[in-house]
Amino acid sequence: MDSDLPSQLLTALSDSVTAPTATSTVATATATAILHTATALATAVTNASATASRPSFVLNYAKVVRWSSVEAAYIFMAVALLMGFATLRNLIYGAKSSHTRFVYAVLMAWCVFRTGGFAVRGYILTDDHGQDMTLYKWAAILGNVGFMPLAQVLAFCALEGTALAYGFPEKTMKRSDLLVRLLFGIFGTTVMAFAIDYTCNKPFGSNVKDYTVDLVLREIGFNGLILITVVSLLGSVANIRAVVPQGKVPAVFVPRFRMMMIVVCFQSVLMLIKLVFTTYRNWNPFELRDEVIWYVLSIAPEYLLMLCYMNHGFLKVYDDIERYTLDLEEEQAKAKEVPADSEEAVTHVDDVAAVA
């Protein structure tokens, strides 16, 4: 029993030394864990605060498609607005025939489209308004369809000239007019359907070639409008050559009639420049993207075309020929109402012959 006493004392002494050491180790480990946790929490809070204070990226659609000039947009808007006032003046005070009234009414639609389109374009190019997808869609759609009234006017001016040069009867004229309206309705509707569906329903920046329906609509519409413009050009050239041999237009109006057809030829060339450029861009969307090129080859031809209608001088020949024809018919009707052997009838016949 006494022999075990030294070993018991050693064991007790060892336990008294080991216990404080173990307790110190646990305390140290706990403190270290708490310190690491606090550091991690502080880092997380700092990162969260930095993320919250950093502005989130929002796509500016106008900048992506390389629209840049606010000044150009507002200048073209102002010019279109002034052209609208001039067109309205001609519609109210100048136009005297159904044809010229129709032409000015359609041109008013162009003025509205271009004024509204460039107003929206200028607005979204200021500050960060280009981030508004809805405004961008409106500007894009108006930009795509705004030219169509000009193509329609070209077709009807060429058709009216053909009817006068070849002396179409009223029935033939009505059928031709209906055919042109039908074709233009088809081609114009397909272009508008393409512009709306592609802009509003397809992902931004997507390739039209990936969507068969939109591709078909686009090609039918633009190729159809190119066809109408080419026919208008060729028809106007034919009218210039045929007006004298056909003898349907009174000689006094032949020079002005030819000048009007030359104007239609010039306008047709301008429209072809625009349509060919647009078609090339449709098939090569990553080429000729500079805004200056678009203004020069797509927008400037429209405004040059419209300049020809700022004064009623060219279109007035249609009014004068129609007025002359109506007066001649009235004279002939009066001559038929008077007995053929009377002196008054002879006078009417002589007057009609002199006018003709």
C-alpha positions as CSV (number, residue, x, y, z in Angstrom):
1,M,0.0,0.0,0.0
2,D,2.8,2.4,1.0
3,S,4.7,1.4,-2.1
4,D,1.9,2.8,-4.4
5,L,1.9,6.2,-2.6
6,P,4.7,7.8,-4.8
7,S,3.0,6.7,-8.0
8,Q,-0.4,8.1,-6.8
9,L,1.2,11.4,-6.0
10,L,2.8,11.6,-9.4
11,T,-0.5,10.9,-11.1
12,A,-2.4,13.6,-9.1
13,L,0.4,16.1,-10.0
14,S,0.2,15.2,-13.6
15,D,-3.6,15.7,-13.7
16,S,-3.3,19.0,-12.0
17,V,-0.9,20.2,-14.7
18,T,-2.9,18.7,-17.7
19,A,-6.3,20.1,-16.8
20,P,-5.4,23.8,-17.1
21,T,-3.6,23.1,-20.4
22,A,-6.6,21.4,-22.0
23,T,-8.9,24.2,-20.8
24,S,-6.6,26.7,-22.3
25,T,-6.5,24.9,-25.7
26,V,-10.3,24.7,-25.9
27,A,-10.6,28.5,-25.1
28,T,-8.0,29.3,-27.8
29,A,-9.8,27.2,-30.4
30,T,-13.1,28.8,-29.6
31,A,-11.7,32.3,-29.8
32,T,-10.1,31.5,-33.1
33,A,-13.4,30.2,-34.5
34,I,-15.2,33.3,-33.4
35,L,-12.6,35.5,-35.0
36,H,-12.8,33.7,-38.3
37,T,-16.6,33.9,-38.3
38,A,-16.6,37.6,-37.6
39,T,-14.1,38.2,-40.4
40,A,-16.2,36.2,-42.8
41,L,-19.3,38.1,-41.9
42,A,-17.5,41.5,-42.2
43,T,-16.2,40.5,-45.7
44,A,-19.7,39.4,-46.8
45,V,-21.3,42.6,-45.6
46,T,-18.6,44.7,-47.4
47,N,-19.1,42.8,-50.6
48,A,-22.9,43.1,-50.4
49,S,-22.7,46.8,-49.8
50,A,-20.3,47.3,-52.8
51,T,-22.6,45.3,-55.1
52,A,-25.6,47.2,-54.0
53,S,-23.9,50.6,-54.6
54,R,-22.6,49.6,-58.0
55,P,-25.0,50.7,-60.9
56,S,-26.5,47.8,-62.8
57,F,-25.8,47.6,-66.5
58,V,-28.8,48.4,-68.8
59,L,-28.6,48.0,-72.6
60,N,-29.0,51.1,-74.6
61,Y,-30.7,49.8,-77.7
62,A,-30.2,53.0,-79.7
63,K,-26.4,53.0,-79.2
64,V,-26.2,49.2,-80.0
65,V,-27.7,49.8,-83.5
66,R,-25.4,52.8,-83.9
67,W,-27.9,55.6,-83.8
68,S,-25.9,58.6,-82.6
69,S,-26.8,62.0,-84.0
70,V,-29.5,63.8,-81.9
71,E,-29.1,66.9,-84.1
72,A,-29.7,65.1,-87.3
73,A,-32.8,63.4,-86.0
74,Y,-34.4,66.7,-84.9
75,I,-33.4,68.5,-88.1
76,F,-35.1,65.9,-90.3
77,M,-38.1,66.0,-88.0
78,A,-38.3,69.8,-88.4
79,V,-38.0,69.6,-92.2
80,A,-40.7,66.9,-92.4
81,L,-42.9,69.1,-90.3
82,L,-42.4,72.1,-92.6
83,M,-43.1,69.8,-95.6
84,G,-46.3,68.7,-93.9
85,F,-47.5,72.3,-93.7
86,A,-46.6,72.9,-97.4
87,T,-48.4,69.7,-98.4
88,L,-51.5,70.6,-96.4
89,R,-51.5,74.1,-98.1
90,N,-51.4,72.4,-101.5
91,L,-54.1,70.0,-100.5
92,I,-56.5,72.8,-99.4
93,Y,-55.7,75.6,-101.9
94,G,-53.9,74.0,-104.8
95,A,-55.4,70.6,-105.7
96,K,-58.4,70.7,-108.0
97,S,-58.8,67.2,-109.2
98,S,-59.4,63.9,-107.5
99,H,-55.9,62.7,-108.5
100,T,-54.0,65.6,-107.0
101,R,-56.1,65.6,-103.8
102,F,-55.3,61.9,-103.4
103,V,-51.6,62.5,-104.0
104,Y,-51.4,65.2,-101.3
105,A,-53.4,63.2,-98.9
106,V,-51.0,60.3,-99.2
107,L,-48.0,62.6,-98.9
108,M,-49.5,63.9,-95.7
109,A,-49.2,60.4,-94.3
110,W,-45.4,60.4,-95.2
111,C,-45.0,63.7,-93.3
112,V,-46.7,62.3,-90.2
113,F,-44.6,59.1,-90.3
114,R,-41.3,60.9,-90.7
115,T,-42.1,63.7,-88.2
116,G,-43.2,61.2,-85.6
117,G,-40.4,58.8,-86.3
118,F,-37.6,61.3,-86.1
119,A,-39.1,62.9,-83.0
120,V,-39.0,59.6,-81.2
121,R,-35.5,58.9,-82.6
122,G,-34.2,62.2,-81.3
123,Y,-35.8,61.7,-77.9
124,I,-34.3,58.2,-77.3
125,L,-30.8,59.5,-78.3
126,T,-30.9,62.0,-75.4
127,D,-29.7,61.0,-71.9
128,D,-30.5,57.3,-71.3
129,H,-33.8,57.1,-73.1
130,G,-32.3,54.6,-75.5
131,Q,-32.7,52.1,-72.8
132,D,-36.5,52.1,-73.2
133,M,-37.3,49.2,-75.4
134,T,-40.8,50.4,-76.2
135,L,-39.6,53.7,-77.6
136,Y,-36.9,52.0,-79.6
137,K,-39.5,49.6,-81.2
138,W,-41.7,52.6,-82.2
139,A,-38.7,54.4,-83.8
140,A,-37.6,51.3,-85.6
141,I,-41.1,50.5,-87.0
142,L,-41.8,54.0,-88.2
143,G,-38.4,54.1,-89.8
144,N,-39.1,50.9,-91.7
145,V,-42.5,51.7,-93.0
146,G,-42.4,55.5,-93.3
147,F,-41.3,55.6,-96.9
148,M,-44.2,53.6,-98.4
149,P,-46.6,56.6,-99.1
150,L,-43.9,57.9,-101.5
151,A,-43.8,54.6,-103.4
152,Q,-47.6,54.7,-103.7
153,V,-47.6,58.3,-105.0
154,L,-45.1,57.3,-107.7
155,A,-47.2,54.4,-108.9
156,F,-50.4,56.5,-109.1
157,C,-48.7,59.5,-110.9
158,A,-47.2,57.1,-113.5
159,L,-50.6,55.4,-113.9
160,E,-52.5,58.7,-114.3
161,G,-49.9,59.8,-116.9
162,T,-50.4,56.5,-118.8
163,A,-54.1,56.9,-118.8
164,L,-53.8,60.5,-120.2
165,A,-51.2,59.6,-122.8
166,Y,-53.0,56.7,-124.2
167,G,-56.6,57.9,-123.6
168,F,-57.8,55.1,-121.3
169,P,-61.6,54.9,-121.1
170,E,-63.0,55.4,-117.6
171,K,-63.7,51.7,-117.1
172,T,-60.1,50.7,-118.0
173,M,-58.8,53.4,-115.7
174,K,-60.8,52.2,-112.8
175,R,-59.6,48.6,-113.3
176,S,-56.0,49.8,-113.5
177,D,-56.4,51.9,-110.4
178,L,-57.9,49.0,-108.5
179,L,-55.0,46.7,-109.6
180,V,-52.4,49.2,-108.4
181,R,-54.2,49.7,-105.1
182,L,-54.4,45.9,-104.6
183,L,-50.7,45.3,-105.4
184,F,-49.6,48.1,-103.2
185,G,-51.9,46.9,-100.4
186,I,-50.3,43.4,-100.6
187,F,-46.7,44.6,-100.7
188,G,-47.2,47.4,-98.2
189,T,-49.0,45.1,-95.8
190,T,-46.2,42.5,-95.9
191,V,-43.6,45.1,-95.2
192,M,-45.5,46.4,-92.3
193,A,-46.2,42.9,-91.0
194,F,-42.5,42.1,-91.2
195,A,-41.5,45.3,-89.4
196,I,-43.9,44.9,-86.6
197,D,-43.4,41.1,-86.0
198,Y,-39.6,41.2,-86.3
199,T,-39.3,44.3,-84.1
200,C,-41.8,43.4,-81.4
201,N,-41.8,39.6,-81.2
202,K,-38.2,38.5,-82.0
203,P,-35.2,38.8,-79.7
204,F,-33.3,42.1,-80.0
205,G,-30.4,41.7,-82.4
206,S,-31.6,38.4,-83.9
207,N,-31.0,37.5,-87.6
208,V,-34.1,37.6,-89.8
209,K,-32.7,34.7,-91.8
210,D,-33.5,32.5,-88.8
211,Y,-37.2,33.2,-89.1
212,T,-38.8,31.9,-92.3
213,V,-42.1,33.8,-92.0
214,D,-40.5,37.2,-91.4
215,L,-38.0,36.5,-94.2
216,V,-40.7,35.7,-96.7
217,L,-42.8,38.7,-95.7
218,R,-39.8,41.0,-96.0
219,E,-38.8,39.7,-99.5
220,I,-42.3,39.8,-100.9
221,G,-42.8,43.3,-99.6
222,F,-39.6,45.0,-100.7
223,N,-39.2,43.1,-104.0
224,G,-42.8,44.0,-104.8
225,L,-42.2,47.7,-104.1
226,I,-39.0,47.6,-106.2
227,L,-41.1,46.1,-109.0
228,I,-43.7,48.8,-108.7
229,T,-41.0,51.5,-108.8
230,V,-39.3,50.0,-111.9
231,V,-42.7,49.8,-113.7
232,S,-43.4,53.4,-112.7
233,L,-40.0,54.5,-114.2
234,L,-40.5,52.5,-117.4
235,G,-44.1,53.7,-117.7
236,S,-43.1,57.3,-117.3
237,V,-40.5,57.0,-120.1
238,A,-43.1,55.4,-122.3
239,N,-45.5,58.2,-121.6
240,I,-42.9,60.8,-122.6
241,R,-42.4,59.1,-126.0
242,A,-46.1,58.3,-126.6
243,V,-47.8,61.5,-125.7
244,V,-47.3,63.2,-129.1
245,P,-48.0,60.1,-131.4
246,Q,-51.1,59.2,-129.4
247,G,-52.4,62.7,-129.5
248,K,-54.7,62.2,-126.5
249,V,-53.2,65.1,-124.5
250,P,-54.0,68.6,-125.9
251,A,-50.9,70.1,-127.6
252,V,-50.9,73.1,-125.2
253,F,-50.3,70.7,-122.2
254,V,-47.7,68.4,-123.8
255,P,-44.5,70.2,-122.6
256,R,-45.9,70.4,-119.0
257,F,-47.0,66.7,-119.2
258,R,-43.6,65.6,-120.3
259,M,-42.0,67.6,-117.5
260,M,-44.2,65.9,-115.0
261,M,-43.2,62.5,-116.4
262,I,-39.5,63.5,-116.2
263,V,-40.1,64.4,-112.5
264,V,-41.7,60.9,-112.0
265,C,-38.6,59.3,-113.6
266,F,-36.3,61.3,-111.4
267,Q,-38.3,60.3,-108.3
268,S,-38.4,56.7,-109.3
269,V,-34.6,56.6,-109.5
270,L,-34.4,58.2,-106.0
271,M,-36.8,55.5,-104.7
272,L,-34.8,52.7,-106.3
273,I,-31.6,54.0,-104.7
274,K,-33.3,53.8,-101.3
275,L,-34.9,50.4,-101.9
276,V,-31.7,48.8,-103.3
277,F,-29.7,50.1,-100.3
278,T,-32.4,48.8,-97.9
279,T,-32.4,45.4,-99.6
280,Y,-28.6,45.2,-99.4
281,R,-28.7,46.1,-95.7
282,N,-31.4,43.5,-95.2
283,W,-29.1,40.7,-96.5
284,N,-25.9,42.2,-95.0
285,P,-26.9,43.6,-91.6
286,F,-23.3,44.0,-90.4
287,E,-22.3,46.2,-93.4
288,L,-22.9,49.9,-94.1
289,R,-24.1,50.4,-90.5
290,D,-22.8,53.9,-90.2
291,E,-25.6,56.4,-89.5
292,V,-24.3,58.9,-92.1
293,I,-24.6,56.3,-94.9
294,W,-28.2,55.6,-93.8
295,Y,-29.1,59.3,-94.0
296,V,-27.4,59.7,-97.4
297,L,-28.7,56.6,-99.2
298,S,-32.0,56.0,-97.4
299,I,-33.4,59.2,-96.0
300,A,-32.1,61.9,-98.3
301,P,-33.7,60.4,-101.5
302,E,-37.1,60.6,-99.7
303,Y,-36.7,64.3,-98.9
304,L,-35.5,65.1,-102.4
305,L,-38.5,63.3,-103.8
306,M,-40.8,65.3,-101.5
307,L,-39.3,68.6,-102.7
308,C,-40.9,68.1,-106.0
309,Y,-44.3,68.4,-104.4
310,M,-43.7,71.5,-102.2
311,N,-45.1,73.6,-105.0
312,H,-48.2,72.7,-106.9
313,G,-46.6,73.5,-110.3
314,F,-45.8,70.0,-111.5
315,L,-49.0,68.3,-110.4
316,K,-51.1,71.2,-111.7
317,V,-50.9,69.8,-115.2
318,Y,-53.3,67.0,-114.1
319,D,-55.8,69.5,-112.8
320,D,-55.6,71.6,-116.0
321,I,-56.0,68.6,-118.3
322,E,-59.0,67.4,-116.3
323,R,-60.5,70.9,-116.3
324,Y,-60.0,71.2,-120.0
325,T,-61.6,67.9,-120.7
326,L,-64.6,68.7,-118.6
327,D,-65.0,72.1,-120.4
328,L,-64.8,70.4,-123.7
329,E,-67.4,67.8,-122.8
330,E,-69.7,70.6,-121.6
331,E,-69.3,72.5,-124.9
332,Q,-70.0,69.3,-126.8
333,A,-73.1,68.6,-124.7
334,K,-74.4,72.1,-125.3
335,A,-73.8,71.7,-129.0
336,K,-75.9,68.5,-129.1
337,E,-78.8,70.3,-127.3
338,V,-79.2,72.9,-130.0
339,P,-80.8,72.0,-133.4
340,A,-78.1,71.0,-135.8
341,D,-79.1,73.5,-138.6
342,S,-79.3,76.5,-136.3
343,E,-76.8,79.3,-136.4
344,E,-76.1,78.8,-132.6
345,A,-75.2,75.1,-133.2
346,V,-72.8,76.1,-135.9
347,T,-71.2,78.6,-133.6
348,H,-70.8,76.0,-130.8
349,V,-69.3,73.5,-133.2
350,D,-66.8,76.1,-134.4
351,D,-65.9,77.0,-130.8
352,V,-65.3,73.4,-129.9
353,A,-63.2,72.8,-133.0
354,A,-61.2,75.9,-132.2
355,V,-60.6,74.8,-128.6
356,A,-59.6,71.3,-129.7
